[in-house]
Amino acid sequence: MVSIILKDVVVEFPILDDKARSLRHTFLLNKLQALRQPKAQSVGGIMGRNRQGQRLVRALHGISVEINPGDRVALIGHNGSGKSTLLRLMAGVFQPTSGRSRSSGSVMPLFNITEGISADATGLEAIRIRGYLLGLNDNQINALTDEIVEFSDLGDYIDLPVRTYSAGMQVRLAFSIVTSITSDILLMDEIIGAGDASFLEMAEQRLQSFVDRSSIMVIASHNSDILRKWCNRALLLEHGKMIADGPVEEVIDCYERSIDSHK
């Protein structure tokens, strides 16, 4: 069955640089930290040290969640709360430092929809390159190409190098490619842009169809209107910890109340 299951997941990133390895720098840093008044941290994960004394950032801490077919999950939280790290863990880009992470089913991570599109490639070549990166074979790409070209509405530009496109035209092409594919699990970091205003209505309808074809969607966004529209469930993260999991409206209200209380 299609699912995402995380159990007691921890993700830590060691801080590796010349200053961190300098004895003098470490001594001075420790002195400064001792003199500094404690202050609540409003962004980012939890900073600390491992058993070897190496500095690290704990981006996720003790995350346990199960996501099943039909779930449209919003990831909510302050900048640096762990939303993007959690998405990349689900996509297999990051591995947990401890705990277990498993995604069952085909996964499509949409973190940068123009990734892999070379400026020197023509539009048609870009479709093929991006298709390969998304895991398609030649027959699958061939079957989708005409529909992608038609929806992108780039006309004769489809045979020209991508460097001749405006930014909006590049987004049109990339959007047309990724939304032509069906995947069990969609992972999105912010909503997909759709380029110029004339393209927006068609793009919104296509995006709805794209999402409907998936079994599970997880999206990180600061736009509460989008999350209310697209999601039925939400996870609230704070400094890498999950502090709420429930209906999207309830979790958004909880987050907005927490913001108001810190003003």
N, C-alpha and C positions, 0 to 999 in steps of 0.2 A: 504494500500500500504506500502511496505517496505520503511522505511525512518529513518533518524536521524535528529531531529530538536532541536536546542538549541536557546534560546532566552534570551539575556542579562544575561548570566550565570556568576556567581561569585563563586569561590571556595576558602575558607580561612581555614588555619590550625592554631589553637591557639598553642602557645608555652607554654607547661605546664611542669615546673620542679621546684625543690626547690629553685634554684637561682632566678627564675622569681618571686617567692613569697616572697623573702627576701627584706625587706625595705632597708637594707644597700646596698645590691647588686644593687637594682634599682637606688638608689641615686648615687652610684659610676659609674654605667653604663651611666646614664644621663650626669654626669660631663665629662666622657670620650668622649661621642658623641658630646658634645658642643665644646670640644677642638679639635676634629678631623677635618681635612680639608675635605670638601665635595669631593667625588670621584665617578666617574661613575661606576656603577655596571655592570659587563659583564656577570654574570650568575645569575640564581635563579629568584624567583618571587619578588614581591614588599613587603618589610617589613614595618610594621606599628603597630598601636594600634587600638582596637575597642573602643566603647563608655565607656566601663568600665575600660579602661586603660590597658587592657591585650594585651601583645605583640602577634603578629600574622604574618603569611606569607600569602599574597594573591597570590595563585598559578595561578588562572585564573581570568580575569577581563573583564566583559562586552562582552563575546563571544556570537555572534549570527551567526548561520550557518544552512543551510539545505542541507542534503546529500540524494540523491535519487538513484533509481535503475540505474545501469550502471556506477556509480561513483566509481573510484579507486583513493582514496585520500591519498596523501603523507602529513605527518605532518613534517614540517621542522623548525629548530630553534636551538639556542645555548643550551648547557647543562643547565637544569633548566628553560627552556623557557615555560614549561607547557605541553609538548607533552604527556608524560606518564600520567599526571593528566587528560588531556583531554580524552585519551583513556579509562581510568578507569571510568571517568564520563559517557562516552558512554556505557560502559559495566554495569553500575549500581553499581559498587564497591564504588564510591563516590557519594554523593548527593550534589546538589548545595547549597551554603549558601544563595544565592538569585538567582532569575531567574528561567527559566523552561528548563528541559531536558527530551526528550522523544525519545526512540528507539522503532520502530515498526517492528516486525519480530523476528525470532530466532537469537540470538546473540551468537557467539563463540569468547570469548577472548583468544588469544594465547599469554600470557605473559611469561609463563614458561611451555613448553610442557612436561616436565618430572614431573610436579607437581602430587603428590598423588601416585607415583610409589614407593612402599616400597622395600627396598633392600632385604628383606627376602621373598618377593613374587616371584613366578616363572614368567616367561614371560607370560604364559597363564593367570595366576592370575592377572598380571599387566594390561593386556588387559581389563579384566572384571572390575577391580577397576577404571581404567581411563575412561572406558566407562560410568560407573555410574556417575562419576564426571562431565562428559560432557552431562549428562541428558538422556542417553540411557536406555532402559529397557532390560530385559534378552533376549527377542526375537531379538531385534535389534543387540545386542552384538553378539549373536550366529550367526546371518546371516553374520556378518562382519569378524568374527574371522579367518576363513580359508584364506581369502584374505589378511588380515593383516599379518598373519604368513608367507604366501608365499612372500609378498613384502619385509618384513623385512629380509628374507633370513638368519635367525639365526640358522637354522638346529635344531640339538638336544638341543641347548642351550635354546630353547623356554620352555623346561621343567625344567630348572635349575633356582636357585635363581638369581635375578637381581644383587646381590652383586658379582657374578662370572663374570659379563659382564665388558668389557672395556667401557670407556666413549663413544667411537664411537658406540658400540653395543647398549648402552642405548638410544642414540639419534636415532639410526635406528628404534628401537622399538617404541619410543614415536612419532617419525615423522610418522611412518606407521599408528599408531592409529589415530592421530588427522586428518590426510589427508584422512582418509577413510569416514569421516562424511561430510554431506552437511548441510550448514547453510546459512540463508539469509544474515547475516552480519558477516564479519570477521574483527576482531580487532587484529592487530599484533604490538608488540613492538620489533623492529628490525626483520630482516628476519629470518625464521626458519633455523637453522643449519641442515646439512644433514650428518654429520659424515665424514667417510673416503672418499678419492678421488674416489674409485671404485664405490661408491654409489651415487656420485654427479650427474651424468648425468640422471640416473633414477629418482632421487629425484627432479630434476629441472622439468622434464616432469610431474611428479605427482603433484608438487606444482602448475604448470600452470593449470592442470585440476581442482585442488582443488579450485583455485581462480576463474576459469571460472564458476564453479557451484554456486558461491555466487552471490547475487544481488548487494551487496555493500562491498567494502573492504577499510579499513582505516589502514595505516601503518606508524609508526614512525621509521625513520632510518636516520643515518648520511651518508649512502652510496648513493650518487647521481646517480650512474649508475643503481643501483637497482630501485630507485624511477622513473627514466626515463623509465625503461623497463616495470615496473608493473603498473604505475599510469597515469591517464589522467588529474588529477587535484591536486593542492597542496594548503595547508594553511601554511602561515609563521607566527610563533609565536615569540614574543619578550617580555620577562618579564611578561608572562601571558596574553598578549594582542595579538589579531590577527591583523596583519598589512598588510597582502596580502592574496588574494584568487583568483586563476585563473589557467590557463593552467600550467601544471607541469614545462615545460621548462622555461616559463617566471618567475615563482616564484623562481625556483632554481637559475636562473641568477640574480634575485634581491637579493637573500640571499648571493650569492657569491660576488656580488659587495659590499654589506654591510660589509662582512668580510674583503675584500681588503682595504676598506676605513678606517678600524680600525687598520691596520697593521702599 
